[in-house]
Amino acid sequence: MHQHAHQPPFQRQLCTLLCLAGLAGQVPIAIAAEPPAATSAARAVDIGPGPLSEVLARYAASAGVALSFDAASLRQIQSPGLKGSYGVQQGFDRLLAGSGMEAVQTSSGNFALRRLVVHGSGEATLPAVTVNASGPRSTTENSGSYASGGASVFKGVEKIREIPQPVTVMTRQLIDDRALLDLHDVLQNTTGIAVDYVDSERVTYYSRGFQLDAIQVDGLTFNPGGSAFIQPDTAVLDRVEVLRGASGMIRGTGNPSGAMNLVRKRPTKDSQASARLTLGSWDRRRLEADLSTPLNEAGTLRSRFVAVKDKKGFFQDVKQEDREVFYGVIEADLGPRTTLTASLQHADLKATGSWGNLPRNFDGSSLDLPRSTFLGADWNKWNRENQQAYVELQHQFDNEWTLKLNTAYARLKLNDFKQSYFTRNSTTNPYQFSVTTAEYVGAQSDQLAAGLTANGPFELLGRKHGLVVGLEKLRIKSRDSWGRGSLFPVTVDIRDFDPRSSYPEQAVDLSGIAPSKPVYTTQTAAFATTRLSLTDRLSALLGARANWYEYDSHVPPANASVVTHYKINREVTPYAGLVYDLTPQLSAYASYTEIFQPQNVLDASGNMLAPITGEDYEIGFKGEFLNGRLNATLGMFRIDNNGKAVEDTASTTPCPPSNLTGYCRVAGGEQRSEGWELELSGEIQPKWQVFAGYTNTRTKYLRDTAANTGQPLRSIDPKHQLRLFTTYNLSSWLPGLTVGGGAQIQSDAYARSGSVVARQSGYAIYNAMLAYRFAKAYSLQLNVNNLFDKVYYKKFAPTGISNYYGDPRNLMLTFRADL
């Protein structure tokens, strides 16, 4: 048996986790056990206007009481809100006046709504009406909360506490308070996510040392890779759900990093409209409009339209971008239980871009160039557009089962790409570079996805259980760009380089260049997941996903070891999880997931290497406190990844007969990632929202080349990472005033290339927010990022031109009008 020395004992980590969870569980349980405030005691109330269902939910949350009601019956009623001093019952009475409903306090101290029927005699009676609490609510818009009632990342809405893996939900309120305007901004502030930069326009994400490349939009998987992808704008989103760990049940193939689900806004039952104007540092000007309205009197046909115009500069000289986004969605109730949804989304981005960034010294130390340095020309361009069409048909049966058919088509297209590129051409002068021109066209990815899902309850052995079954298919046709590079070389000193004049634009002749050939990828899957209620406290989540994978490249390979066509049939990925309710608020969970990832590489005999396989183990605790207004997770994980292609340095080079250059390849790589995480999101006290996420991650090559073995998978990812943001409503001091602040903190990191090492010490970036709502419908919000103007690198590398300064201190002022 192969032994690995110096591995921290997994059992010792488990004992530590159990002790921490035992301590952490005591405080929230004590909070939850506190008796509710007396319903007659008057308290200051400041609830804004909106649909009555949402106003009631916000009022109940602020009063610290649970309220059960059917939200659908109240969505058509608009409420002016409530402001003043009221007891709990008195506040409910005022909000419900004229609605035909009243709030009744139950023997448990909670509240329920009951219909008030008025007879012809004028006598009011309360009929026998059963009011049931709805299932977990995943929509976060207008909730005012950093806690989500549920997540839909597993093909059906489930409470966060019932998912035996860590899930972070970045709610609409958190996105607004932090002024996170695209997906890159969101993931920079998400627990356990590391952001990497291929260049100024291509951004990749990592979790637990592995690339997070599984992205879903409204539950359907898409591939965001390539130079044509535009980071999604958050104006169209209700929330971003991020699952950490292996996601085989969601995607089938892929890295054991996790998956993200971008859930877009849907039409509301009642009319609502908002507009936002944002002005910011470096001449940022952004305008958003969001309109949702029923299209008929009955409200069975509803629409929503979101439009964005965003033009901004950067702290680097001449760099800028211009973004336009349009999203339109229509919902139609074809019957009382059947809904058809159709949407179109278009995004257009014109960017200066830079194919690379700053260099370092020969010894890996920083050259301390000004942060405004831009190694590019003002004529650079990296223009692209993305479109997506989506259709969903959903039917709810009388037996609580739901059937959903959804399909989507996406096109990612690179329109114009012309860049200057810098390469070092001196071994003695670290500032001397050669700059050349490259121009490429034609990159495009066409993706068609479809899914059919059925979920609902069933009874077995006298207990009620849940089942989800479905089919999915994703077909991708992608084509690389074609063009010419390394043209018009000029030697420059980067200290004196002026993007406006040092390297004038020259025409590139693209005639006679044949378009690149397409690559086709097809994934098909059948899956089933069941949640078995084994006892009143113990439930088991069991599932399996059968995957079919086909890769077909029409591109002539530059290297004969690259496969141009292969298939994998019926690869089954199992999943198992347990959730045990320790108390009504606290659960323990454990899960096991297998890993499966194809790799298109041949060995010395010309045979395709087997897929990468592995296991992901998760164990921890989840809490849902204060009637769902506060979520907490404490968990530990271990991921073992086996069979990754590595160079066989004992073979000949070049490797006959399949490799034109380099060593032969063998499926001998072994990798490990392990650590623990802690997350808290929601309301810890009335008017006080918090989001805090800490991760401790240790990764290592267990078996690889001699240079890699024992090293971290990604040394540039910090071992310790903290994401924190909190707000407090000061309406008792000044009505409408909210203050907030937070930090992004991480430990030191390094990057190595041969004997050259680049290092960065740990750092903390502090942020602040001040918001003021006036005249009920209007608000002003000021966000200050990097409050103390910390100088740091958000990406660094010892060689090449892959060093990117983090943003200096910057401000954004947003005016919002709710019309």
N, C-alpha and C positions, 0 to 999 in steps of 0.2 A: 504494500500500500504506500502510495506517495504521501509523505509527511510534509506539512507546511509549518515551519517554526514561527514563533512569535505571534500567533493568532490570538486575540483576546477571547477567553472562554465565553461561548454563547450562553452557558448556564449562568455565569456570573452576571452578564448583562441582563438576563431575564430576571434574576433575583432583584437587581437594582431597580428595574422597571416596575416590578410588583410593589416594592417598597414605596417608590415615588407615587405610584397610582393610589396606594392606600392612603398616603398623606394628602394627595391632591383631591381625593374623593370626599374628604371630610368637610372641607369648607363649603363646596357647592351644596352638599346634602343639608348642611345646617341652614344655608340660605333658603333652600327650597322648603324647609320645614317651618320657616317663620310664618306665623299666622297672618292672613291678609289684613290690610288696613281696614279700620271700621268704615262701613259704607256710608255712614252719616257725616264723617269728618270732612269738612270742606278743604279743598286743596286747589292750588293754582293750576289751571288747564289752558293749554294753547295748542289746539288741534286745527290744522289748516283745512280748507275745503277739498272736496273730491267726491267720488262715488260713496254712497252711504256705507256699503260693505267695507270699504277700505278705511273710512273715517272711524267706524266702530272698532275695527281691528286695532288701529293706532290708539284709540282712546282706552281700550281694554288693556293694551300693553303698557300705556303710561300709568294706568291705575293699579297695575300689578295684579289683575284678576284674569281668570280664564273665561272666555265667552264662546258658547257653542251656537252656531246658527248656519243657515243655508245661504251662502253668499250670493248664489245665483238669483235668489228672489229679491235682492236689494241692489243689484248692479245698475238697474235702470233709474234709481233714485239718486239725485244729486243732493249733497249736504253742504251747507255753508261752513261746517266745522263748529268748533266750540271754543270760546275764550272767556275766561273769568274764573271765579272761585265756586267750585261745586263739590258736593259729596258724590261718591261713586254712583249711587242709585239716581241721584238728582241729575247727574250728567247724562246717564243713559236716557232718562225721561225727556230731557231737552233735545237730545239728538234724534230720538225716535218720534217726536211729536209730529203728527200728521202722516206717519208712515203706515199706520195700521198694525204696528207691532209694539210689543213692550218687553222689557228685560225683567226676568224673574230670577231671584237668587235661590239656588238649590240648597239642599241640606249640607252639601260639601263645601259651601261657601262660594262656589263658582256661579256663573250666570248663564242663562239660556234665553233665547228669543222665542216668544209665542205670539201667534196671530191674534189680534183683537177684532172680534166680529161684532158689528153693530146691527141689531135687529130693528125692525120698523118702530117698535115701541120706544126706541132710544136706549134700551137697557143693554149694557155691554156685558158680554160673557166671554170666557176663555174656553174655546173648544179643545178637544183632545187632539193636540198636534204633536207629532214626534219630531223633535229637532235633533239631528245627529251631527256630531262633529265630522267635518270633512276629512279626507285623507291628507297626507302630507302635501303642503302647498309649496311648489317649487318656484313659482313666479315671484320675483323680488321687487319689481317696479312698484313704487308707491308704498312699500313696506316701511321705509324709514329705518331699516335695520341692516346690520352687518351679518346677521344670522339668517340662514336659509332654512325654510321648513322642510326641504327635501332636495334631492338631486335626481336627474333623469339619465345619468351617464350609463346606467345598466338597463336601458331600454324601457324603463318604467319608473315612475316617480316613487322614490323610497326615502324614508327619513335617513338623515346622515348617520344617525346612531345605529341603524340596521344594516349598514354596508360594512362588511368586515375588511375594509381597506381604508387607508386615509384618503379623504376627499375634501378638497378646499373649494368653496363656492365664493367667488368674488361677486358680491351682490351689486345691484344697480346703485344703491346708496353709497357703497364704498367707492365704486368707480367714479361717481359724481363728486364725492367729498375730496378724493385725491386728484381729481381732474385727470384721469387716465384716459387718453384719447384714442389709443389704438392698442392692439393686442400686445405689442412689445412693451408698452407701458404697464399693462395689467400684469404680465408674467414677471416683469422686474420686481413686482411687489407681492408676488405669490410665494407662499411657504415652499421651501425646498427646490425652487427653480433657479438654475444658473443660465444666464443669457450670454451667448457667444456671437461674435461678429465675423463672418467670412469676409465681408467688406462693408461699405457704408450702407448697402441696400439689402444684403442677404443676411438675415438674422436666424440663428438656430438656438434651440432651447435644450437644456439638459436637466435630468433629474436622477439623482443617485449614481451619477457617473456615466449614464447612457443618454443618447439623444432622444428627446421627446418628439417623435415624428408622427404620432397618431393624432390627427385632428378630426373631430366631428363637427358638422354644422347641422343643428337641429336633429342630431342623432344619426346622420349618415356620414361615413368616413370619406375624407379627401386627402390627397397628397399635396402638401404645400411646398414641396421642394422645387428648386430651380430659380432662375433669374427673373421670371415673370410674375412671381407671387407678390401681392400687395398685402401688407399687414392689415387685417380687418379693422375697420373703424368701430369704436365702441358705441357710436350714436345709434346703431341699429340693434344693439345687444341688450337683452334683459339681464344676463349674467354669464359668467365663465366658470365652468365646472372643471376641476383638475383632479384626476385620479392618479395617485402615485403608486408605483409598483407595476408588476406585469399586468398587461391588459389583454391577455389572450381571449377572454370571453367577449371582449368588445370588438377587437380588431382581428384576432386570429394570429397573423404573422406580425413580427415587429420586435423592437427592443423592449427590455423589461423595465422601462423608465416610467411608463404611465400613459395616460391619454387625456385629452382635453375635449370638452364639448362646448361649443359656442351656441348659446340658445338665444335666438333673435326675438325681438319684440313681436307681439301679436296684436291684432285689433282688440280694443276694449268694447264692452257693451255700451258704454256711454261716451258721448263726445268729450274729447280732451285735446288740447293743443298747447304747444310750448315753443318758444323760440329762445335761442341763446346766442349771444355775441361775446366772443372771447378775444381779448387783446393781450399780447404777451411780449416777452423779451425777444430780441432779434427780429422785430417787425412781424410778429405773428398776428394774423387776422383770421378769425374762424367764425363762421355763421352756421348754426344748425336750426332746422325747422322740423317739427314732429307733429303730425296731425292724425288723430284717430277719430273716426266718426261712423255711425251706422248709416247705411245707404237706403234704408226703408224704415217706415214707421214702426214696424214690429221688431226691428233690430235683428232680424234673421240674416241680413246681408251687411257685413261690416268691412271697413277698410282702414288701412293705416299707411301713411307715407312719411318717409324720413329723407331729408336732403341735407347735404353737408358741402360747404365750400371752405377749404382750409388752405391758406397760403402762409408759408413761414420761411424764415431764414434760420441760420444756425450760428453757433459761436465761431465756426470756421469761416474764413474769408470766402465770399462769393457763393458759397453753398446754399441752395434753397430748394424748395419743393412746392408743388401746387397740386392739391388733391380735391377731387370731386366724387361724391358718393350719392347714389340714389337707391332707395329701397322702397318697394311697394308691395303690400300684401293684402289679399282679400279673403275673407272667410264667409262661407255661405252655409247656413243650416238647411240641409236638404230635407230634414225631418227633425222630430224632437230629439233623436239620438244619433243623427248622422251629420257630420261636418266636413265640408270640402274646403281646403286651404290651398291657395296658389300665390306664389310670390316671384318677383324679379328683383335682382340686385345688380347694380353696375358701379364699378369703381375705376377711376382714371387717375393715374399719378404721373406727373411730369417732374423729374428730379434731376438735379445736377449730378449727384452721385460721385463716388470715387472708388476706383478699382484698387483698393488698398488704402493705406493711411501713412502713419509715421514710422520711421525706423528707430533702432537703438544703436548704441555704440558696439564696437566689435566684442567687448567683454560682457555684453548684456546689460550694461547700465543705461539709464535714461540719458538722452541727449538734452533734455530739459528745453526742448523747443517751445515757443509760445503756443498756448492753447488755440490761438486763432490760425495757426499754420494749416494751410490746405494744399496738399500735394495733388493738385489737379488743375485743370484750366476752366475758365469761366464758360467755355463752349461745351464742356462735358454734358452728356445727357444720358439718362437711363429711364426711358418712358415706357409705361406698360399699362394694360387695362385688364380687369377681371370682370367676368359676368357669371351670374348664377341664376338658374330657374329652378323652382321647387314646387312640387305638387304633393298634397297629402290628403288622403281620404280616411276618416276615422268613424267607426260605428261602435256605439255602446249597446250591449245586449241587456235584456231584462235580468239576466243571471249574474250581472256585475262584470261580465267579460267584455273586453275591448279588442277590436280588430283594427289594425292600422296598416295602410299601404302608403308608402311614400317613395318618391323618386326625385332625383335632382340631376341637373346637367351643369357643369362648370367649364368655363374656358379661361385659361390664364395665358396672356399673350404679351410678348415683348415687342413693342413697336419700333423704338429707336434706341440704339446703344452705340455710343461713341465716347471713348474714354482715352485719357492720357494715362500712361503707366510708367512707374518709376522702378528702376532696378539699380542696385549699387554696382558701380564699375571701377572701384578702387579698393585696394587692400590696406591702404594707409590713411586715406582721408575719409572719415565716416560721413561727411556731408556731400561727397561727390557722387552724383547719380546720372544715369542715362534716362531720359524721358522719351517715350515713343507713343505712337497713336495706334489704336485698335478700333475697328468698327464692325459690328455684327448685327444681323437681322434674323428674324424668322422663328425665334424660339416660341413654342406654343405647346400647351398641354390641354387636351380635351378629356374630361372625366365624366363618366356616366355611372350613377349609383342608384340602387333600388333596394328597398327592404319591405318585407311583409312580417308583421309581428302580431301575435295574439297573446293577451295576458289576462289573467283573472283567477278567482279562487276555486278551490275544489275541496270536498270533504273526504276524509279518510280516517277510519278508526275513531270516529266521533270528534275529530278536530278539523279545523279549517286551515287550509294551506294555500299557497300561491304558486302559479306556474306562468312562465314566459317561454314561448317557442317562436322561432322565426327563421327566415331565410334572408340572405343579403348577397348582393353582387356589386362589384366595383370593377369597371373597365377603364383603363387609362391609355390614351394614345399620346405620346410625347415626342417632341422633335426638338433637337438642339439647334441653337443658332448657327449660322455660317457667316463667314466674312474673312477679314484679313487683320493681322496684328503685327506688332514689332516694326512699325513703319516710321520713317522720318526721325531717326534717333538724333538727339541733341544732348550734350553733356552740360549739367547745371550744378550749381552749388545751392542746396535746398534752403540755406539761410537767406539767400538773396532772391529766391524764386517768387515771382509775382504772378498769381493765377490769371491776371488780366492781360499781361503783356509778354511774359518770358517765353511763352511757347504758343505762337499763333496757330489757329486751326488751318489744316490743309485737307484738301479733298481726297477721299479714298475711292479708288475704282473697284467696285464690287462686281463688275461684269465678268462673265465667264465662270463664276463660282457656282457649282451645283448645289442645290438645297440639300440639307442633311436628310438622312433616312429616318423613318419613324421607329419607335420602340413601343411595343404593346405589352401591357401587364393586365392580367385578369385574376381577380380573387373572388371566389364563390364560397359561401359558408352556410351551414345549417346549425342552429344552436338551440339549446333548451336549458332553462334555469328554473329550479324549483326552490321555494322557501318552505321548509317543513316545520310546522309548529310541534316540536317533540314534547314539550311540556309547556305550562303557562309561562315559564321563564326562559326556556331554551329553544332556539330555532337553529336550523341548519340550512345553509345555502349551498346547493349542489348543482353543478352544471357541466356541460361539455359543448365544445364547438368543433365541428368537422370542417376542415379547410381544404379547398382545392386551389392550387396556385399555378399560374402559367406565365412564362416570360418569353417574349419573342422579339428579338432585336434584328432589324434590317440594316443596322449600321455595320460596315466592315470593321472588325476589331483591329486595333493597332497592335494588340498583344494576343497571341494565339491561345493564351491561358484563360481568356475571357469567354464565357459561354454565351452563345447567341440564341439558344432556345433550350428550354427545359420545362418540365411539369412536375408537380408534386400532387399526388392524389390522396384525398381523405386522410389528412394528418389531423388527428384528434387532440385537442387541447382541453384537459379536464380542469375543473375548478371546484374547490370545496372550502366552506367557511362555516364557522359557528359563532353565534351571538348569544350570550347569557346575560339576562337582566339581573344584576346584583341588587338593584333597588329600582323603583319606578323612574329614577333619573339617570342611573349609571349602569352601563353594560360593559362586559368584557367580550373581546372578539379574538378570533384566530382564523387564518386562512392560508390556503396552499394553492399556488397557480403554477402551471408548467409553461415553459418558454419554447417558442418555435420561430426560427428566423432563417429563411433560405439564403444561400450565398452562392453567387454565380462565378465560382472559381474551380479550375481543374487541377488535379494532382499530376505527378510525373507520368502516370500511366494514361492520362487523358480522361480520367473519370471525374465526374462532378463531385465536389466535396459534399458530405452530408450537411443538412441544416444545423445551425446552432441550436442547442437545446439547453435546458436548465430548469431551475426551480426558484420560486419566490415564496418565502415564509413571512407571514405578518402576524403579530400578536400585540394586543394593547387594550386600551379602555376608551370608551366614548361616553360623554355625558350630554344630556339635554336638560337644561335647568331653566327655572323661572318661566314655566309654561311655554318652553320652546324658544324663548327670546335669547338664550345663551347656549352655544354649542362648544364642546371641549373635546379634544382628542389627545391621547398620550399613547404612542405606539413605538414598536421596535420591529426591524425588518432585517432579513438576510436574503441576498440574491446570489445564486451561483450560476454562472454562465459557462457552458462547456462547448468545445468543438469549433471555436472561431479559427478561421484560416490564419496561419502564421508562416513565416518563411522557414524552410528547413535548411538551416545553415550548414548541415552536414552533406547536403547534396551538391552537385556540380552547378556551376553558373557560367553561361545560361543553362537553364534546365531543359534537357531534351525529353520528349520532342514537342512539348506543348507550350513552352515559354520562350519567347524571343529574347527576353532579357530577364535577369534576376534569378533568384533561387526557386526551387520547387516549393509548392505549398502543401501543407498538411493541416488537417483539422485537429490541431493539438492545443489550441489556446484555452486557458482556464482563467476566469475572472471572478472576483467576489466584491460585492458591495454590501455594507451593513451599517447600521446606525439606529438612531432613535429620533423621534419628532414630537413636538408639543405644539398644539394650536388652540387658540381661544378666539371665538368670534361672536359678537352680539352685544347685548345690553347687560352690563354688570351691575348697574344701578339705574334707576329712572333718569332718563336724559343723557346717559353716559354710554356711548358705543365704543367698542374696542375691537381691533383685529391684531392679533399677535401670533406669529409663527416662528418657531425655532427648530432648526435641524442640525443634527450632528451626524456627519456622513464620513465613513472611511472606506476607500476603495483600494483594490490591489490586483495586479496581474499575478495570479498564482503560478501560472506556467505560460511562458511566452519566449521571445528571444532573450538572450542573456542581458541585453541592455534594458529590457522592459520588466523582467521578472522581479517582483518585490516592489515595483514602483506603483504609484497611484494611476488609476485609469486616466484621470485628468487632473494633473497637479494644479492647474489654474483654477479649479473649483475649490472654494474654501471648505475646510472641515466644519467650521461653525458658521451658521448664518441665522440672522434674526431679521424679521420683517415686522414692523410695528406701526400702527396708526390708531389714533383715538380722537374722539370728538366729545364735547360736552355742551349741552344746550343751556345757555345762561338766560333763558327767558324770564326767570324769576327776578333777575337783576335788570335786564333790558329786553323786553319782548322782541323775539325774532333773532336774537344774537346767538351764534354758535362759534366756538373756538375749537381748534384741533391742532394736532402735531404728531410727529412720528419720526422713525429712524429706519435706515437700512444699514445694518451692521454686519461685518463679516471678518473672519480671521485672515491671516497672511496666506499667500499662495506663491507659486513659482512656476516657471516654464523652462524646459531644458531642450537644447538641441546640440547633441554631442557633448562637448565639454563646456559649452556656453550656457549660462543660466541667467535668466531674468527673474527678479524677485519684486514682490510688492507686499508691504506691511499691511496688517489689518487696518481697516478704516471704518468710520461711521459717517453717514450722510444724514443730516437732520432736515426735516420738512415742517412747514407750518401752514395753517389754514385759518381764515377768518371769514365768516359768512353772516349776512344780515338780511332777513326777510322783512319787507315792509309792504304795507297796503295789501296784504294777503297774497296777491298774485305776482309780486315782483321780489327779486332778490339780487344781491351783489355778493360775489365770493372772490376772495383773494387767496391764491396759492403761491407760496414761496418754496422753491425746491433748492436743496443744497444751501441751506440757510447761512452757513458759515463759510461758504465758498471753498470747500475742500478740494485740493488738487489731487486727482487720482486717475488711474487708468481703468476703464471698464473692460478693456481687452489688452493683453500684452503678450509679446512673443520675443524670444531672444534674437531671432534673425528675421529677415524679410521686412515687410512694411505693414505689419498687422498690429500696431499699437494705437489704441483709441483712447483719448482723454474722456473722462466722464464729464457730463454737462456742468459748467460753472453755475453759480447762483443765478436763478432765473425766476421771473414772476409771471403769473397769469391772472388776469382780472376778467371774471365772467359775469355778465348781466343776463338774468333769466326772467322771462315773462311767461306765466301760465295763463293762457287766454281762455 
